[in-house]
Structure formats: structure tokens, C-alpha cells
Amino acid sequence: MASPTDPENQPDAPVSDRRTLKKARLLEQIATAAGALFQAGGYMAVTMEQIAAAAEVSKRTLYKYFPVKEAILAHLLEGELARDLANPGFQLDLDAPFRANVSALLVESAGWCERHPDYLLPYIRYKFASFEPNAQTDGKGDLVQTWSLLIAAAQQRGELDPSPPAEQLAIYFHYLYLGALMRWITDRRLDLKQEFTTVVRLFVDGARAPGRQ
């Protein structure tokens, strides 16, 4: 239920705020309905028509916000990841070394990924195909922005080479992260945590500031 303090219920709130909130709730409504269908029938068997019916929206509205089923899956999974990362029991320390910080986050991510193995392959394929480095995000649960914050802090401390922009290095690191996930998905004998450890070692050793031991 909407709170009386929500912009949608405040006549004086800017129209843009009310529209943003209304859109966010609609997206969650669609994602929640899709998630229930995915759980019940399996991701591959669910159609966009079924999602529209379950979410009680027209197909036109559904396709306006989610042009393909994979986009709904991405919204659903990234929303859950955002909630996990916002858990009070998990906090990043920007004063801690980059390796320790990013390794702790990847341990959390590994556990999350291991709970969603059936969804990860279509999700990662979609992210590779649709990745837009200049896209604007709200920062909530967005891993690229999280990598960027950690990298920028490490650059300020002299751990990582300050020459490339943190945002550029974050994109490189994110592709290493997705690559490790792809390896694990296609060969489940691999240890995902070890794959992530290799990614961190490769990135840090390759991006360490010149002359630093």
C-alpha cells in the first residue's frame, strides 16, 4: 500500500516525482508477476503474453518497458541483488584495501548466483548483448557503480593506477566478473568463489600502480 508520504499521494509533489514512483511500482508489479511464473513453470516456458496477463497489464504496456523477456529477468534479479547488498549485515568499507573489499562482495555474489543457476545464462547473455557503458543508473544495487566506488577509493590510496578513470576500470572489471560467471555456468564442476578469486588477482595485478609492491 502506498504511504501518505509518497510523492504519488502528495498533490504538491512534482509531477516528475509522481510519474517516477508510478513507473517504479509498475515495473515491480510486472517483475513480481514474472518471477512467480518463472518459479512455477520454469523461465524458458513462460511467454510475454503470460506475463502481461499475470501482471494485469496490456502487452503494449509490457513491451514499452520490457522489449524482451530477458529484460524482465534482469530487472527481477538485479532488484533482488540490490536488496541483498542493502542488508545491514553486509557493509562495504571504502577505507579497506580494494582486494579485501571486492573479495567480500564477490563471496556474497557467489552465494546469490548459486541460488539462481537456472536464470543466470539468459541473464548474462542479455547483459553482454545489451550492455551500454554510458547508460544512467540510480546506483541502487548497480554492480558497475559499486566497482567504480571501490576502484576510485583504491586509486586515491595509491593501490591502483590513477590514470584510467575509475568508471572505465569498473567496466573492465565487470566484464571479468561476467566472464567468470559464464565459465561457471557452462562448467558447474568449477568453484565459483575460486573463479572470482582469479578475477580479483588478475585485475589487481594488472591494474596496480607502477612501482607499488
FIDRENRO-632779 format. One record per residue (C-alpha): residue in one letter; x, y, z; residue number from 1. Coordinates in steps of 0.5 Angstrom, whole numbers, plus 500, padded with zeros to 3 digits. Example, Ala and Ser with C-alpha at 12.3 -4.5 7.8 and 13.67 -1.06 7.14 Angstrom:
# residues 2
A, 525, 491, 516, 1
S, 527, 498, 514, 2
# end
This chain:
# residues 213
M, 500, 500, 500, 1
A, 503, 507, 498, 2
S, 505, 511, 504, 3
P, 501, 518, 505, 4
T, 508, 521, 505, 5
D, 510, 518, 498, 6
P, 510, 523, 492, 7
E, 504, 520, 489, 8
N, 500, 522, 495, 9
Q, 502, 529, 495, 10
P, 499, 534, 491, 11
D, 504, 539, 492, 12
A, 510, 534, 490, 13
P, 513, 535, 483, 14
V, 509, 531, 477, 15
S, 516, 528, 475, 16
D, 517, 525, 482, 17
R, 510, 522, 482, 18
R, 511, 519, 475, 19
T, 518, 516, 477, 20
L, 514, 513, 483, 21
K, 509, 510, 479, 22
K, 513, 507, 474, 23
A, 518, 504, 479, 24
R, 511, 501, 482, 25
L, 509, 498, 475, 26
L, 516, 495, 474, 27
E, 516, 492, 480, 28
Q, 509, 489, 479, 29
I, 511, 486, 473, 30
A, 517, 483, 475, 31
T, 514, 480, 481, 32
A, 509, 477, 477, 33
A, 514, 475, 472, 34
G, 518, 472, 478, 35
A, 512, 468, 480, 36
L, 511, 465, 473, 37
F, 519, 463, 473, 38
Q, 518, 459, 479, 39
A, 512, 456, 477, 40
G, 513, 454, 470, 41
G, 521, 455, 469, 42
Y, 524, 461, 466, 43
M, 524, 458, 459, 44
A, 517, 456, 458, 45
V, 514, 463, 460, 46
T, 512, 468, 455, 47
M, 511, 475, 455, 48
E, 503, 474, 454, 49
Q, 503, 470, 460, 50
I, 507, 475, 464, 51
A, 502, 481, 461, 52
A, 496, 477, 464, 53
A, 499, 476, 470, 54
A, 501, 483, 472, 55
E, 495, 485, 469, 56
V, 498, 490, 464, 57
S, 497, 490, 457, 58
K, 502, 487, 452, 59
R, 503, 494, 449, 60
T, 505, 497, 456, 61
L, 509, 491, 458, 62
Y, 513, 492, 451, 63
K, 514, 499, 453, 64
Y, 518, 498, 459, 65
F, 521, 491, 457, 66
P, 522, 490, 450, 67
V, 524, 482, 451, 68
K, 523, 477, 457, 69
E, 531, 478, 459, 70
A, 530, 485, 461, 71
I, 525, 483, 466, 72
L, 529, 477, 468, 73
A, 535, 483, 469, 74
H, 530, 487, 473, 75
L, 528, 482, 478, 76
L, 535, 479, 479, 77
E, 538, 486, 480, 78
G, 533, 488, 485, 79
E, 534, 482, 489, 80
L, 541, 483, 489, 81
A, 540, 491, 491, 82
R, 536, 488, 497, 83
D, 542, 483, 499, 84
L, 547, 489, 498, 85
A, 543, 493, 502, 86
N, 543, 488, 508, 87
P, 545, 491, 514, 88
G, 549, 485, 516, 89
F, 554, 487, 509, 90
Q, 557, 493, 509, 91
L, 563, 496, 505, 92
D, 569, 499, 508, 93
L, 572, 504, 503, 94
D, 578, 505, 507, 95
A, 579, 498, 507, 96
P, 584, 495, 501, 97
F, 581, 494, 495, 98
R, 582, 487, 495, 99
A, 579, 485, 501, 100
N, 573, 490, 500, 101
V, 572, 487, 493, 102
S, 573, 480, 495, 103
A, 568, 480, 501, 104
L, 563, 483, 496, 105
L, 564, 477, 491, 106
V, 563, 472, 496, 107
E, 556, 475, 497, 108
S, 555, 475, 490, 109
A, 557, 468, 489, 110
G, 552, 465, 494, 111
W, 547, 470, 491, 112
C, 549, 467, 484, 113
E, 549, 460, 487, 114
R, 542, 461, 489, 115
H, 540, 463, 481, 116
P, 543, 458, 477, 117
D, 538, 457, 472, 118
Y, 537, 464, 471, 119
L, 544, 466, 470, 120
L, 546, 464, 463, 121
P, 540, 468, 460, 122
Y, 541, 474, 464, 123
I, 549, 474, 463, 124
R, 548, 473, 455, 125
Y, 543, 479, 455, 126
K, 547, 483, 459, 127
F, 553, 482, 454, 128
A, 548, 484, 449, 129
S, 545, 490, 452, 130
F, 551, 493, 456, 131
E, 551, 501, 455, 132
P, 557, 504, 459, 133
N, 554, 511, 458, 134
A, 547, 509, 461, 135
Q, 545, 513, 467, 136
T, 543, 509, 473, 137
D, 540, 510, 480, 138
G, 546, 507, 483, 139
K, 542, 502, 488, 140
G, 545, 495, 487, 141
D, 548, 497, 481, 142
L, 555, 493, 481, 143
V, 559, 497, 476, 144
Q, 558, 503, 480, 145
T, 560, 499, 486, 146
W, 566, 497, 483, 147
S, 567, 504, 481, 148
L, 567, 507, 488, 149
L, 572, 502, 491, 150
I, 576, 503, 485, 151
A, 576, 510, 486, 152
A, 578, 510, 493, 153
A, 584, 505, 492, 154
Q, 586, 510, 487, 155
Q, 586, 515, 492, 156
R, 590, 511, 497, 157
G, 595, 509, 491, 158
E, 593, 502, 491, 159
L, 591, 502, 483, 160
D, 594, 506, 478, 161
P, 590, 513, 478, 162
S, 591, 514, 470, 163
P, 585, 511, 468, 164
P, 578, 514, 470, 165
A, 575, 509, 475, 166
E, 569, 508, 471, 167
Q, 573, 505, 465, 168
L, 576, 500, 470, 169
A, 570, 499, 473, 170
I, 567, 497, 466, 171
Y, 573, 492, 465, 172
F, 573, 489, 472, 173
H, 565, 488, 471, 174
Y, 567, 484, 464, 175
L, 572, 480, 468, 176
Y, 566, 478, 473, 177
L, 561, 476, 468, 178
G, 566, 472, 464, 179
A, 568, 468, 471, 180
L, 560, 467, 472, 181
M, 560, 465, 464, 182
R, 565, 460, 466, 183
W, 562, 457, 472, 184
I, 555, 457, 469, 185
T, 558, 452, 463, 186
D, 562, 448, 467, 187
R, 559, 447, 474, 188
R, 565, 443, 477, 189
L, 568, 450, 478, 190
D, 569, 453, 484, 191
L, 565, 460, 483, 192
K, 569, 463, 489, 193
Q, 575, 461, 486, 194
E, 574, 464, 480, 195
F, 572, 470, 483, 196
T, 579, 470, 487, 197
T, 582, 469, 480, 198
V, 579, 475, 477, 199
V, 581, 480, 483, 200
R, 588, 477, 483, 201
L, 588, 478, 475, 202
F, 585, 485, 476, 203
V, 589, 488, 482, 204
D, 596, 485, 479, 205
G, 594, 488, 472, 206
A, 592, 495, 475, 207
R, 597, 496, 481, 208
A, 600, 503, 481, 209
P, 607, 503, 478, 210
G, 613, 501, 482, 211
R, 608, 499, 488, 212
Q, 610, 492, 491, 213
# end
